[in-house]
Amino acid sequence: GLLHEEYHSEAFTQRGGTLEMVQLWVNLPTRHKMDAPRYQALTRDNIPEVALPDQAGVVRVIAGEFDGHHGAATTHTPMNVWDVRLQPGADIDVELPEQHTLMVMVVRGMVEVNGQRLQAGQLAQMSRSGTGLHLTSNTAATVLILGGEPINEPVAGQGPFVMNTREELAQAFDDFYSGQFGRMPTSQTPQAT
């Protein structure tokens, strides 16, 4: 297991401002649920940016592949996580894999997705049939396109745990509360000189 905590820098604490964050948790297939946890730190420098035609904006490829550019994140199953920054007047078509689960979330601005208007804070789950997605924006907008190959396994979730059955959830809570959740990494203690 893995416990985590988000925090910002001391400088941000002093200066203040707006902190914007989207947290995504990805379910794993049964065969990987008990794998050792891992953490991937992705910075702006790691994430490829692909210019859209006609200066419509850019796609930041976090995971998966867009227009021949591969994302920085490593995944257990095929998926696309794209941060799309659209300019006012953008009108683009995006191709996605057939039969993948697909969601579109508008982080900022307002867009039309396949003719349906979405505004900031709205999320749409798309049909698995077809491969095309049409985005139109009259204003500057930020859109997350989240797609992946379906795992096709049962899902049972509670609190921070996602397993396949209620019994596996109970075991995860038992492991957590009995100290069997995982092990703390050891680090080298610096030598005093």
N, C-alpha and C positions, 0 to 999 in steps of 0.2 A: 504494500500500500504506500501511499504518498500523502502527506499532509502539506498544505501550502498556505501562504499568506501573501497578500498583495500589499505593497507599501510604496510610498514615493520617497524621493530624495529629501535630505535635510534642507537643501537649497529651496525646493518647492515648498516645504513647510514654512520657511522664512518668507518667501516672496508671495506665496499664494497663487491663485489662478484657477483655471478650469482643468480638471483631470478627466479625460475621456478614456474609457476602457470597454472593450467587449471581451467577455470571457466565454470560450467555447470548450465544452467537454465532449469528447468523442468516445462513443461506446466501442468496446473491443469484442471481437469474436471470442467465443468460449475458450478456444484453445490458447488465447493470449491473456485472459483475465487474471491469471496468477503469475504472469511474467514479472520480473523485477521492474520496479518503477523507473522511469527516466524523465529527465527534464530537458527541454530544448529551449535555449535562449535565442530568440530571433530578434535581431536588431534591424534598423532601417537599412544598414549596409548589406545585410544578408539577403534581403528580399528584392528579387528582380522587379523592375518597373518596365512595363511594355506600353509604348505609346499607341493609342487608338488612331485609326484612320481619320483624316480630316480634322485633326486637332480636337477630337471629341473628348479627350481626357487620357487617363492612364489606368492600367490594371496592375496592381501590386500582387504578384503571384506568391502567396504564402505557402500553399500546398497544391500539389497537382501540376498541371501543365496548361499553359495558355500560349497559343501562337508560337510553339516551339521553345518556350522558356519554362524551365522547371522551378517549382517553388522550393523554398529553403527547408520546409518541415518534412520530416520523415514520418510516414504513416504505415499502419499495419494493413490497411485495405485501400484500394484506389479511391481517392477523393480529390476534390478541388475546393480550395478556400481562396477566394479572390476578393481583394479590396479594390473596388472600382470607383475612381474619382472622375465624375463627369462634369464637363463644362456646360454652361447654358447653351441650349440648342443642340445638344448631343442627340444623335439618332443612330444607334448601333444594333447590330445583330451578333449574337454570341452562340457558338456551337458547343453543345455539351453531350456527354455520352448517353446513349439510349438506355432507358430503364434505371437510371440512377435516381435516387432520392434527391430532390432539389428544393432549396429554400432561398428566398431573396429577402434580405432585410435592408430597409432604408435607414441609414444612420443619420443622414443630414439631407435636407432638401425635400424635393418631391419629384417622383418619376412615374412614368407609365411603364408597366411591365406587361408585355403582350396585350396592350390596350387597357389594362386595369390600373387605375391611379392608386399609388401608395405614397404616404408621407412619412416623415421622420418618426421612428419608433414602431412602424408597422412591419410585419413579417408575413410573407405569403409562401405557402407550400404549393409547389407546382406539381402537375401531373407527371407521372413517370413515362408517359408516351410522348414521343417526339424528341427532337434534339435541339430545337431552336428557341432562343430567348431574344425578344426584341425590347430594347430599352430606349426610352425617349425622355429627355429632361429639358424643361424650359428654364430651369435655374441650376446653379451649381449644386451638385448632389454627391453624396458618398453612399455607395451601395455595397453590401456584402453578398456575394454569390457563394452559396454553400451547397456542395453536391457530393454524393458518394455512392459507391456500390452498396446496395442493401445487404445487410448481414443475414437477414431472414432467420433470426433466432428470437425466442421469447425475451422480454425485457421486464425486470422487476427492479424498481428503484425506490430508495428511501434515504432521506438525508444525503450524505455525501457518497453513497454507494449505489452502483448500478451492477446488477448481476442478472442471472437468467431465471431464478426461482426465488420464492419467499424463503425457502430453506437456506439457500446460499446467502441471502441477505442476513438472516439470523446468524449464520456462521461468521460473516464479515463483522457484524457488531460484536459478537463474542470475541473474535480475534482482536479487535480494536481495544475493547475494555479489559482484556486479559494481558495486554502488552505484547501480543503476538502479531500485531499489525505489520510490522516490518522491523528493520534495524536501522539505527542511526549510523550514518557514515562516520568513520573516524578521520580525524585530520592530524597532521603533524603539528606539534606544539613548537613554536619558534624558540630557538635557543637564545638565551640571554648572552650578550657579549660585553 
